C-alpha cells in the first residue's frame, strides 16, 4: 500500500489521523514524521477529539520530564481506557501520576531486590540457551512463536513465580489482550463488549490474584511473594494492584521485547555488514547492537499525555485539557540527535534513544532486563555454527501504538 505525498497546503497533521497511514510501508511513515519534525511548532492531529503531535527528540524528552504539566492520567493509550474499565481492572502504573504513581513504583522497585535480579539474569541465559537448543532440534520456520515470544514470557513467568500449569493459557491471553491495540477495526469488532482483549485481561488478573492469595499465606522466593507481602515500610500490593501490574508486565514486557527481538533479526539479515561485525566481536558490540535495534525499531510508537497546566513548548501554548501524543518512533529518527538516522549502525555512539521512554518518573522499569534478554538471545543465535536469517518481510500489525510483528519467516544458513 502507498499513500500520496503531502500536497502543498494540506493539513500536515491529518495524515497521522488516517488509518491507512499506519498500514503503509514503514518508509512512508518515517518520511511523514521527517516532514513534521521540520515544522516550527507541533501540529494538531484531528483523530477523535484530536491531539497535538510531539515528534522531535527534545520535545518528547521535555514533556516526559514534566509530569505535572503532561499527565499520564487518565490514560496513555489511544483511546483512553473507559472509566468502567479502570473501575473493573484498576489503574495501571503507566496511567498514574504524582504520589499515587510514586508509591506504587516504590513498592515494585523494592521488590526487585539485588538477589532477585541476579537470579533473573542467570535464568535469562539458561532460558535463551534452551530455546535455541530447541530451535536447532526442531527446525521451525516461524520466528515469533518459536523464539521471540518464548524468551520474555518464560523469563517473566519464572521471575514472578507463575506455576507451569498456567503458562500456556497466559501466553494465549497475552496475545488476545494485545492483538488489536492501535489497529483499526470494523464497526462490529469495535462494538463487541467487553471484547476478547478485556476478557483475556480479566482472566489473567483473576489467575494472578489467586496466586497472590496463596503467596500471602505461603510466600516463596519470587516476585509475586515480594509484591504481596509487606516490605519494611508495611507496603504491599492489593489484589487489583497486583493484577494491573501483572497485566502491564505481561502485555508490555513480553510484547515489546518480542517485537524488538524480531525486528533485530530482520535488521541483522538486511545489514550483513553489521551482522558480521557483531559476530566477529560479540562482547564488544552487543550492547550497542541491542540499543540500535531498539532505536531503529522503536517497539512502542507512541504514548499519550493530558495537559494539566499551562505550558509553552516550541512556541505553542498548551492549556489544561489538551491532548498530546509523544511519538517515540519519530523522536528516535531525529536528525538533530542521530546522524544518518535511518541507518542501522551498531557502533552508533552516543545513542540516546527513547525506546524506553523520554526519562522522568515513567521511564521503563524493565529496561535493564529487556537489554539482558536481547543480548543473551542474540549471543545464542549468532554464536552457534548454523546461522539464522529472516526470510522475506515481517508481517506487521499496522498498529498506531506499537511496532508489532505478527510473524516472521526464518531459515538456517547451514543444514
N, C-alpha and C positions, 0 to 999 in steps of 0.2 A: 504494500500500500504506500502511495506517495501523496503528499499534500502540496498544494501550490505554495510558492514562496509568498511572503507577506507583500501585499500590494501597497504602493505609496498611499498614505492617508488612512490605512486600515488601523483599527484599534489594536495596539500592539499586545494587549493582554487577552484579547478574545480567543486567540489560538489555543491557549492553555485551557480554556473552558470547553473546547470541543473534544468529545470522547475519542474522535478519530485521531486526534493528536497523539494520544497515548498508545494507539495501535500502530502508529507509524514507525519506520525504522529508527533505531537509536540515533543515527547520524542526523536525521531531520530534526529530532527533538533537541539535540545538542546545538545545532545551528540556530534554532529559535531562541534558546537560552543565551547564546552568544549575542544575538541582536538585542535582547533585553538588558544584558549587562552593559551594553554600550550606551544606553539611555541615561539621562541625567538624574532621574528620580524613579522610585518604584512605580509599577504600573498596576492598574486595577484589573482583576480577572473577574468577569461577570458570570460566575458559576454559582448557582443557587442565590444566596444573599450576597455573594461576591466576597473577594478578599484582595488584599494588596500582596504582591509578589516580591519577596526579597530574594534576589538572585546573585548578589555579589558576596564574596567571602567575608569582607569586613562587615557588611550589613547583617549577615546571618550570625556572625560572632557577637556583634553588639546586641542584637535582640536576645540572643541566648543568655547573655550575661546580665540582662536587666529583667529578672523575673517579676519584679514589682510593676514593671511597665508592660511587658509582653508576657501575659499569664498563660499557664498551661490549662487551667480550668476555663470552661467546663470540659474541654477535651482537645487532644492534639491530632485526632484523625478527622478526615472529611468523609461523610458528615460527622458532626459531633455526636457522641453517644446520647441517646434519648434519656430523659430523666428516669423513666421506668426501668431502663436497662441498668443505669447506675444504681438505682434503689435495689434492684434484684441482685446484681453481681458485686456491688461495692465499687469504689473508685480505685482504679489502677494508680500506681505510684506516678506514672508519667502524666496523669491528669490532675495532680495535686500541686499546690503551691504553699509557700510560707512554712509556718510552724508544723502544719499537718504533714506536709511532704518531708520536712526535715526530721520529724520524729520517726516516721516510717522508714526513711532511708537509714537513720541511725541504727534502728533495730536490725535491719537487714545487714548493714555493714559490720556490726558487731558479731553477727552470726558467722560471717566469713572469717573465721579465725585463721591464723597462720597455719595451724595444724590441718584444718580442713582444706585450705588452698593447696598446701603441699601434697596432700593425699589426692586431690583432684588432678593436679598436674601429673603425678605419677600414673594415675588412672588413664589420663588422656593418651599418653604414649602407648600404654598397653592396648587400649581400645583401637587406636589408629593402626597398630601392627596387626591386630586380629582382623580388622575389616579388610585390610589389603591382602592378608593371607587368604581370606575367604574369597575375595575377588579373583585372585590368581588361581584358586582352585576351581571355582565355578565358571569363570569367564562370562559374566553377564555383559550386556551391551548397552544398558541404560544407566547413566552415571548418578542421577539424582537419588533414585531409590536405593541403588546398590551401594553407594559410597557417601555422597554429600549429606544425605539426611541422617544416616545412621550415627555418624560420629557425635554431633551435638546432642541428639536425642538420648543416646546411651550415656554420654558423659553427664548430662543434667539429671537424668534419672538415677544414676549411680550416686551423684553428689547429694541429691535430695533424699535418697533412700526409698525410692519407689519400688515396691515388690515386683518381681519379674512378671507375675501373672497379669499385671495391669498394663504393661508397656505396649503391647500390640494395639490395644484399644486407645491408649493415649496418642500413639502415632497417627491413628486414623482420625481421632478427634482434632488434633492439631491441623491436619490437612483440611478438614471440613471447616474449622474455625477461621482459617486464613484464606481460603481459596478465592473468595470474592471481594476481599478488601481492595478498594480502589479500582475495581473492574466494573465497567459499565454493563448493566444487565437490563433485560427486558422488563416491562411493567409487571408481569406475573411473578417473576423472580423477586422483584423488589418488594412486592406486597405480601409475600409469604411471612407469616408471623407465628412463632418468633423466628423462624428460619433455621436452616440446618446449622449455620455457624453458631447461633446463640444456643441451640440445643447442645451442640458439641461443647461449648464453654460451660454450660450448666452441668453436664455430666462430668467434665474434668474437675470442676470445682467441688462437686459432691464427693468425688472419689478422693481428692486430696484432703478434704475436710475430715473424712472418715479416718484416713491415715493419721492426720493431725491429732484426732482424739486418742488414737491408740498410743501415739508417741508421748502425749502428755502423761499418760499413765505409766508407760514403759519406754522412756527415752533411750535412744541408741546414738551411735556416733555419726549422725548425718545432719544435713541442713534443716530438714523439717523439725527434728528434735530441737535444734538450736533456736529455731524461729518461734516455736510454740511454748517453749519452757522459758520462764522469766530469766532475764540476764541480771547483772549485778545491780542495775537500777530498777529492777522489778518490772521491766517492759517485755512484752511478748506480742505476737500476732494473734488476733482472734480468728475465728473460722473464716469469716468473709474476707478479712485481710490476707490470710494465707491463700485462699482460693484466688483472689485477684492477683497476688504476687506470682503464684504458680502459673496462672494463665499468661501473665506477661512474660515470665521466664521461658515458657514453652513456645508460645507463638512468636515472640520477638527473638529470644535467644536461639531457638532452633532454626527458624525461618531465615533470619539474617545471615547466620553463619553458613547454612547450607547453600544459600544463594551466592555468598562471597566465594565459597569453595568451588562451586560450579562455574562461575564466571572466571575464576582463577585458572581452571584447566583450559577453558576456551582461550584466554589471553595467552597462556604459555604455548598453546598449539598454534595460534595465529602469529606469534612472535618467536620463532625458533631461536633467534639470536639471544633473546632474553632467557629462554629456557636453557640454552647451552651454558650461558653464564651462571645461572643458578645451579645447574647440575655440577659444573666444574668446581665450584666452591660454595656449597650449600650454606655452611655455617656463617660465612661472611655476608652473603646476600639474602639470607632467608627473611630476616626482619624487614628489610627494605622491600622485598618482593611481596610480603603479606600486606604491608601498608599501601603499596602501589596497587595491588589487586582491589583493596577496599576503596581507595580513592577513585580508581578508574571505573569500577562497577557501581559504587555507592548503593549498597543494598537497601537503605531507606531513602527514598527520593525526597520526601518532604514531611515536615511536621507543622502543625497549625498552632497559632497563638491568638489570644484575645487581648486587645489593648485595654489596660486598666487605668492608665494615667496619661495625660497629655505628654507628647514627646515628639521632637523633630529629628528625623533621620534622613540624611542626604537630601535636605531641602524640602521634605514632605512633612507636614504637621499631622501626626496621628492623634486621634481623640478617643476617649473611652468608648468601647463597644466595637471599634474597628476590628476586623478580622485580618490576620496576617499569616502568610504561609512562608516558612523557611525552606527554600529549595536547595537542599544539600547537593543534589545532582548538578546544579548549576554552579554553586559555590566551589565545588571540587574541580571545576574546569576554568576557574577564574584566571585569565591571562596575567593579571597583576600579581598573582601569587605563584602560579605554576607555569614556568616557561614551557612552551610547546605542550599545552595541557592535554591534547588528545593523544599524545604519545604514551606508550606503555614502557616505562623506564624503571627497572627495579633498583637502579642506583640513584634515583631522584633523592636529593638531599639539599635543603630540608624538605620535608613532606608534611606540612601542617594541615592534612586533610580533615574534613569534618564528617567523616564516615561514622563516628561515634557521637556526633553532636557538636555544637559550637562552643562547648565549655559551659560554665555556670553550674547551678545545682542539679541539672538534669543530665549531666554527662553520663554516658552509658556505664552502669555498674559492671557489666560483663565484658568490657573492652579487653582486659588482660587475658581472660580465659579464652575469648574468641581468637585472639592472636596465637595463644599457645596451641589451640586446637588446629588452626590452619597450618601452622609451622610443623606440627607433629605429623599431620596427614600428608602434606606435600613432601616431607622428608621420606616417608614410606613410599609414596607414589613414584618419586623421582630417583630413588637410590636402588630400587630393585632392577634387575637386569632385563626387564621386558619392555618398558616404556609404554606409557599410555598417552593417547591423544584424543581430542574431541573430533567427532565426525559430523560435519555439517554445522548449521547454526543452532543455538539453543532455542527451544520453544518458550518464548516469553509470554507472560500472562497478560501483558498490556495494561498493567496497573499504574494508576497515578500515584500510588502510595509507596510501593516498594518495587525493586528491580527483580521481580520474582521469575524463577525459571521453573517451568513445569516439567521439562525433561531435556536430556541431552544425550545423544548417542555417543559412544566412545568405543575405541578399539585398541588392541595391543599391537605394538610395532614388531614384536617378535612372537613366534608361536609358543 
